Amino acid sequence: MGSNMLLALTIGGVLLGLGLGFLGRLADLTPQSITLISFPGELLMRMLKMFILPLIISSLIAGMAQLDVRRSGRIGFRALTYYSITTILAAIVGIAMVLMIHPGNPQIKSTVAAVVKAEETKVSTIDAILDIIRNMLPENLVQACFQQVQTSYVKKKVVVISGSVNQTEFVLEPTLVYKDGTNVMGMIVFCIIFGVLAGQIGPRGKLMVDFFVVLNEIIMKLVTIVVVWYSPFGIMCLIAGKIMSITNLAATAQMLGLYMVTVVLGLMIHAIITLPLIYWFITRKNPAVFFRGMMQAWVTALGTASSAATLPLTFRCLEENNKIDPRVTRFVVAVGATVNMDGTALYEAVAAIFIAQLNGISLGFVEVITVSLTATLASVGAASIPSAALVTMLLVLTALGLPTNDISLLFAIDWMLDRIRTSINVLGDGYGAGIVYHLSKAELDKMDEERRLEGLETGKPLDITTESYFNKVKSISSGMLSVSSQELPLVFVLNIFYMYMVRNNFHRTV
């Protein structure tokens, strides 16, 4: 089954999920029935999340080990420059759209009861900045695999003595707590440093580099077999279950329809005009052709609402369809899945001003600038998981002094907008990889030539060229890999496991 058939199946899964969801609402299914319908989609999300951590670790270390440290620094600078510019532009587009359309109506708040009451939480900008830096340098790598640090304010009882009278008061005291969730930022920083140093050791580090290269190939093979071909069915069940679980779809659509139009129009402008123009201006290539190569990852992001979960497909689309060097994609996209949140920045800017309009609060120029900067910062700290923007939205609202409990109005429709903005995040990562590869291609070709000439002390050149690495990834994805015994990492149990896989599953007789 070819890639075109897989893309058709994914789009078909989205359409069938919409149809099944609306039919299920007419049938008035029980909550247990809805849970059973959503269960295959839940399994898809669990499988995708299972691959996130090993994929980030193996791909980043393998990719960084094959980059010259001087040139990788330039690649990183170009990627971060692109991410910063596009995220700020996205926030500006969102602010312009919400100010022009003005979707907020104070009467909505008084006539519609909120379904969920958001918890009043004190969040400050400085706390958010410090938390990002703390998570970049985790004190325990094992703990960073499943927890990240966050500043939380807890009530503390204080006894105030005034003359002969004792008074008890409660004050909020900042405390560092660990919350569930992979510290992706910290793992990325460690893997980048580890990969660069492993590549600088030379021949002695080849064994370690080979270990992570093979580990990455095995994971990509698992992704292809287990996830990619199961995703159309899983996405169908995810979307159908979400539509069935909404209590009053008609009232929700009528209440927040204009707000949804504002967000979607802003995201479309960013995806159809801003990103393609930047790509065309720098590369002078047709952005429509590039988007066609990214469509599988884009559609999957619409269904999963997670840029991190879409990471395996993003790698696959960029490297196989758009022929981007894996040494660029494994760095640029892995980092972009965490820090490049164009759609999230736009969404948070629109939502903050929408809530201000809802409360009849007029924002001046300074407040609008604050929205832009805070939304950009909050989007960087947003986890690449479904509905993470609702959490970081507290930061933007607090910076403006707006009531955080009004976030509950957005809960009912966030599942839909979350999918759209996540797809824009993934698209931005893809365009970024294409731009960085275009700017870095000459350096990568020069690096390949230098390493061919240098070789190893054994006299065998280091086989990490763009073509050889791309062909290896492509052969893994297609299930046809020919591996010589000299390329196998002789470390721990992986040697036995990998040799078994080569002899029984992957070996081809030429």
C-alpha positions in Angstrom: 0.0 0.0 0.0 1.6 3.3 -1.1 1.9 6.6 0.6 -1.0 8.1 -1.4 -3.3 5.3 -0.2 -2.2 5.9 3.3 -3.0 9.6 3.0 -6.4 8.8 1.5 -7.2 6.5 4.4 -6.2 9.1 6.9 -8.4 11.8 5.4 -11.2 9.2 5.1 -10.8 8.4 8.8 -11.3 12.1 9.6 -14.5 12.3 7.5 -15.9 9.0 8.8 -15.1 10.2 12.4 -17.2 13.3 11.8 -20.1 11.4 10.3 -20.0 8.7 13.0 -19.9 11.3 15.7 -23.0 13.1 14.4 -24.8 9.8 13.9 -23.9 8.8 17.4 -25.5 12.0 18.8 -28.7 11.1 17.0 -28.7 7.7 18.6 -28.3 9.1 22.1 -25.6 6.6 23.2 -24.7 5.9 26.8 -21.4 7.2 28.2 -20.1 3.6 28.3 -20.9 3.2 24.6 -19.1 6.4 23.8 -16.1 5.2 25.8 -16.0 2.0 23.8 -16.2 3.9 20.5 -13.3 6.1 21.6 -11.2 3.2 22.9 -9.3 2.5 19.6 -8.4 6.2 19.5 -7.2 6.1 23.0 -4.9 3.1 22.1 -3.5 5.2 19.2 -2.7 8.1 21.5 -1.0 5.7 24.0 1.1 4.1 21.3 2.1 7.5 19.9 3.1 8.8 23.4 5.0 5.6 24.0 7.4 6.4 21.2 7.9 10.1 22.1 10.7 9.8 24.6 12.8 7.1 22.9 12.4 8.8 19.5 13.5 12.2 20.8 16.5 10.7 22.6 17.7 8.5 19.8 17.0 10.9 16.9 18.6 13.9 18.6 21.7 12.1 19.8 22.2 10.3 16.5 21.6 13.5 14.5 23.8 15.8 16.6 26.6 13.3 16.7 26.8 13.5 12.9 26.9 17.3 12.8 30.1 19.3 13.1 29.7 21.4 16.2 30.6 24.6 14.5 28.0 24.0 11.7 25.4 22.6 14.1 25.6 25.9 16.1 24.7 27.7 12.9 21.8 25.4 12.2 20.5 25.9 15.7 20.8 29.7 15.4 18.9 29.7 12.1 16.2 27.4 13.5 15.7 29.5 16.7 15.6 32.7 14.6 12.9 31.3 12.4 10.9 30.0 15.3 11.0 33.4 17.1 10.0 35.4 14.0 7.1 33.1 13.0 5.8 32.9 16.6 5.7 36.6 17.0 4.1 37.1 13.6 1.4 34.5 14.6 0.6 36.4 17.8 0.3 39.7 15.8 -2.0 38.1 13.3 -4.2 36.8 16.1 -4.4 40.2 17.8 -5.3 41.9 14.5 -8.1 39.4 13.8 -9.7 39.6 17.2 -9.6 43.4 17.3 -11.2 43.7 13.9 -13.9 41.0 14.3 -14.5 41.6 18.0 -16.1 38.3 18.8 -16.5 38.9 22.6 -20.0 40.0 23.8 -20.5 40.8 27.5 -24.1 39.4 27.3 -22.7 35.9 26.6 -21.2 35.6 30.0 -24.4 36.6 31.8 -26.7 34.4 29.8 -24.7 31.2 29.4 -23.6 29.1 32.3 -20.1 27.7 32.2 -19.8 24.0 32.1 -16.6 23.7 34.0 -15.3 26.2 36.5 -11.6 26.8 36.1 -9.4 27.0 39.2 -8.2 30.4 40.3 -4.4 30.1 40.0 -1.8 32.8 40.6 0.7 32.8 37.8 3.4 35.4 37.2 5.6 36.0 34.2 8.8 35.7 36.1 7.7 32.4 37.5 7.0 31.1 34.0 10.4 32.2 32.8 12.3 30.7 35.7 10.3 27.4 35.3 11.4 27.1 31.7 15.0 27.6 32.6 14.8 25.1 35.5 13.2 22.5 33.2 16.0 23.0 30.7 18.5 21.8 33.4 16.8 19.0 35.2 18.5 17.8 38.4 17.5 14.2 37.8 17.4 12.8 34.2 15.3 9.8 35.3 12.7 12.0 36.9 12.7 14.3 33.9 11.4 11.3 31.8 8.0 11.6 33.6 7.9 14.8 35.7 8.7 18.5 35.3 9.1 21.3 37.8 6.5 24.0 38.2 6.1 27.0 40.6 2.9 26.6 42.6 1.4 29.0 45.2 0.2 27.3 48.4 -1.7 28.9 51.3 0.4 29.3 54.4 -1.0 30.2 57.8 0.7 33.2 59.5 0.0 34.4 63.0 0.3 38.2 63.3 0.7 39.5 66.8 -0.7 43.0 67.2 -0.4 44.1 70.9 -2.4 41.6 72.9 -4.4 40.3 70.0 -3.2 37.4 67.8 -4.6 37.3 64.3 -4.3 34.5 61.8 -3.8 35.3 58.2 -3.3 33.2 55.1 -0.6 34.2 52.5 0.3 32.6 49.2 3.9 31.3 49.2 5.7 30.1 46.0 6.8 26.5 46.2 8.5 24.3 43.6 6.4 21.2 42.9 6.8 18.4 40.3 3.9 17.7 38.0 3.3 14.7 35.8 4.5 15.0 32.2 7.8 14.4 30.4 10.3 17.3 30.7 10.8 17.4 27.0 12.8 20.6 27.2 15.3 19.2 29.6 15.7 15.9 27.7 16.3 17.9 24.5 19.0 20.0 26.0 20.8 17.0 27.5 20.5 15.0 24.2 21.9 17.9 22.2 24.9 18.3 24.4 25.4 14.5 24.7 25.2 14.0 20.9 27.6 16.9 20.1 30.2 15.5 22.5 29.7 11.9 21.3 30.4 13.1 17.7 33.6 15.0 18.8 35.2 12.0 20.4 36.0 10.5 17.0 36.6 6.8 16.3 36.2 5.9 20.0 32.6 7.3 20.0 31.5 5.5 16.9 30.2 2.5 18.9 28.0 4.8 21.0 26.8 6.7 17.9 26.0 3.5 16.1 23.9 2.4 19.1 21.6 5.4 18.9 21.5 5.3 15.1 20.3 1.6 15.2 17.9 2.4 18.1 16.4 5.2 16.0 16.0 2.9 13.0 14.2 0.2 15.1 11.8 2.8 16.6 11.0 4.2 13.1 10.3 0.6 12.0 8.0 0.1 14.9 6.3 3.4 14.1 5.7 2.4 10.5 4.3 -1.0 11.3 2.3 -0.4 14.5 1.2 3.2 14.3 1.2 4.6 10.7 -1.2 1.9 9.4 -3.4 1.9 12.4 -3.7 5.7 12.6 -6.7 6.2 10.1 -8.9 4.0 12.2 -7.7 5.4 15.5 -8.2 9.0 14.3 -11.7 8.2 13.2 -12.6 6.9 16.7 -10.9 9.9 18.4 -13.0 12.4 16.5 -16.2 10.5 16.7 -15.9 10.1 20.5 -15.2 13.8 21.0 -18.3 14.9 19.0 -20.5 12.4 20.9 -19.3 13.6 24.3 -20.3 17.2 23.9 -23.5 17.9 25.9 -25.2 20.6 23.8 -23.5 21.0 20.4 -26.0 23.5 19.0 -25.8 25.9 21.9 -22.1 25.6 22.1 -21.7 26.4 18.3 -24.1 29.3 18.6 -22.4 30.8 21.7 -18.8 30.7 20.5 -19.2 30.4 16.7 -17.8 33.9 16.0 -14.9 33.2 18.3 -14.1 30.0 16.4 -14.3 31.9 13.1 -11.8 34.4 14.4 -9.3 31.8 15.5 -9.6 29.7 12.4 -9.3 32.7 10.0 -6.1 33.8 11.9 -4.7 30.3 11.7 -5.5 30.1 8.0 -3.8 33.4 7.3 -0.7 32.2 9.1 -0.7 28.8 7.3 -1.7 29.9 3.8 0.0 33.3 3.6 2.7 34.0 6.3 4.5 30.6 6.4 4.5 30.0 2.6 5.7 33.5 1.8 8.6 33.1 4.2 9.5 29.8 2.7 9.2 31.1 -0.9 11.2 34.3 -0.1 14.1 32.4 1.3 14.2 29.2 -0.8 12.5 30.4 -4.0 10.7 27.1 -4.2 7.0 26.3 -4.5 5.5 26.1 -1.0 2.5 24.1 -2.4 4.8 21.2 -3.4 6.4 21.3 0.0 2.9 21.3 1.7 1.8 18.3 -0.4 4.8 16.3 1.0 3.8 17.4 4.6 0.1 16.6 4.2 0.2 13.2 5.9 1.7 14.7 9.1 -0.6 17.7 8.9 -3.8 15.5 8.7 -2.5 13.3 11.5 -1.9 16.4 13.7 -5.6 17.4 13.0 -6.7 14.0 14.5 -4.2 13.6 17.4 -4.0 17.3 18.5 -0.4 16.6 19.6 2.7 17.8 17.8 4.9 15.5 19.8 2.7 12.5 18.9 2.9 13.5 15.3 6.7 13.6 15.4 7.4 10.2 13.8 5.2 11.1 10.8 6.7 14.6 10.5 10.2 13.0 10.3 8.9 10.6 7.7 7.2 13.2 5.5 10.2 15.6 5.5 12.8 13.0 4.9 11.0 10.8 2.3 8.7 13.2 0.6 10.5 16.5 0.7 14.1 15.0 0.8 15.2 17.0 3.8 18.5 15.8 5.3 17.8 13.8 8.5 20.6 15.6 10.3 18.6 18.7 9.9 15.1 17.3 10.6 16.2 15.3 13.7 17.4 18.6 15.3 15.1 21.2 13.9 11.8 19.3 14.2 12.5 17.8 17.6 13.3 21.2 19.0 10.4 22.8 17.1 7.9 20.3 18.6 8.6 21.9 22.0 9.4 25.6 21.3 7.8 26.4 18.0 4.1 26.9 18.7 2.8 29.4 16.2 -0.8 28.2 16.4 -0.7 28.2 20.2 0.6 31.8 20.3 -2.1 33.0 17.9 -4.8 31.1 19.8 -3.7 32.4 23.2 -3.6 36.0 22.0 -7.1 35.7 20.5 -8.5 34.0 23.6 -7.1 36.6 26.0 -8.5 39.5 24.2 -11.8 37.6 23.6 -12.1 37.2 27.4 -11.3 40.9 27.9 -14.1 41.8 25.5 -16.4 39.3 27.2 -15.9 41.2 30.5 -16.3 44.6 28.8 -12.7 45.5 29.4 -11.0 47.8 26.9 -7.3 47.1 26.3 -4.9 49.9 25.4 -1.8 49.8 23.3 0.4 48.7 26.2 -1.9 45.8 27.1 -2.0 44.6 23.5 1.8 44.6 23.4 1.7 42.6 26.7 -0.6 40.1 25.1 1.7 39.7 22.2 4.9 39.1 24.3 3.2 37.0 26.9 1.5 34.8 24.4 4.8 34.2 22.6 6.5 33.3 25.9 3.6 31.1 27.0 3.6 29.2 23.7 7.2 28.3 24.2 6.5 26.8 27.5 3.4 24.9 26.3 3.8 21.2 26.3 3.3 19.5 22.9 0.4 17.5 24.1 -3.4 17.9 23.5 -5.0 21.0 25.1 -1.8 22.3 26.7 -2.7 25.8 25.7 -5.5 26.0 28.2 -2.9 25.6 30.9 -0.6 28.2 29.7 -3.5 30.5 29.0 -3.5 31.3 32.7 -0.2 33.1 32.3 -1.6 35.4 29.6 -4.8 36.2 31.5 -2.9 36.9 34.8 -0.5 39.3 33.0 -3.6 41.3 31.9 -5.4 41.0 35.3 -8.3 39.2 33.6 -10.5 36.6 35.4 -9.1 33.1 34.9 -12.4 31.4 35.6 -13.7 32.6 32.2 -11.4 30.0 30.6 -14.2 27.5 31.2 -16.1 29.0 28.3 -13.4 27.8 25.9 -13.3 24.2 27.2 -16.3 22.9 25.1 -14.7 23.9 21.8 -11.0 23.6 22.6 -10.9 20.0 21.3 -11.7 21.3 17.8 -9.4 24.4 17.8 -6.7 22.4 19.5 -6.5 20.1 16.4 -6.3 23.1 14.0 -3.7 25.0 15.9 -1.6 21.8 16.4 -1.6 21.2 12.7 -0.3 24.7 12.2 2.4 24.0 14.7 3.5 20.9 12.8 3.3 22.8 9.5 5.5 25.5 10.9 8.1 22.9 12.0 8.1 21.5 8.5 8.6 24.8 6.7 11.3 25.6 9.3 13.2 22.4 8.5 12.9 23.1 4.8 14.3 26.7 5.2 17.1 25.6 7.5 18.1 22.8 5.2 18.2 25.2 2.2 20.4 27.6 4.1 22.7 24.8 5.5 22.9 22.6 2.4 26.3 23.9 1.3 27.7 23.4 4.8 26.3 19.8 5.0 27.8 18.9 1.6 31.1 20.3 2.6 31.0 18.3 5.9 30.3 15.1 3.9 33.2 15.7 1.6 35.6 16.5 4.5 34.6 13.3 6.4 34.9 11.2 3.3 38.5 12.5 2.9 39.4 12.2 6.6 37.9 8.8 7.3 38.6 6.8 10.5 41.9 5.6 11.8 41.1 2.2 10.4 41.0 3.6 7.0 37.3 3.2 6.5 35.4 6.5 5.8 32.6 7.4 8.2 29.4 6.5 6.4 27.2 9.3 7.5 26.6 11.2 4.3 23.3 12.8 3.5 22.5 10.2 0.9 23.5 7.1 2.9 21.7 8.2 6.0 18.6 9.1 4.0 18.6 5.8 2.2 18.9 4.0 5.5 15.9 5.8 7.0 13.9 5.2 3.8 14.7 1.5 3.8 13.6 1.2 7.4 10.3 2.8 6.6 9.7 0.5 3.6 10.7 -2.6 5.6 13.7 -3.5 3.4 17.0 -2.9 5.1 20.3 -4.6 4.3 22.7 -4.2 7.1 26.3 -5.5 7.3 27.6 -7.0 10.5 30.3 -4.4 10.8 27.6 -1.7 11.3 26.0 -3.4 14.3 26.7 -1.9 17.8 28.3 -4.5 20.0 26.7 -3.2 23.2 24.6 -5.0 25.8 21.5 -6.9 24.9 20.7 -4.8 21.8 23.4 -6.7 19.9 21.6 -10.0 20.2 18.2 -8.4 19.6 19.2 -6.5 16.6 21.1 -9.5 15.1 17.9 -11.6 15.5 15.9 -8.9 13.7 18.3 -8.7 10.9 18.5 -12.4 10.3 14.8 -13.0 10.6 13.0 -9.9 9.4 15.2 -7.3 7.6 18.0 -9.2 5.7 17.8 -9.1 1.9 19.8 -11.3 -0.4 21.3 -9.2 -3.1 
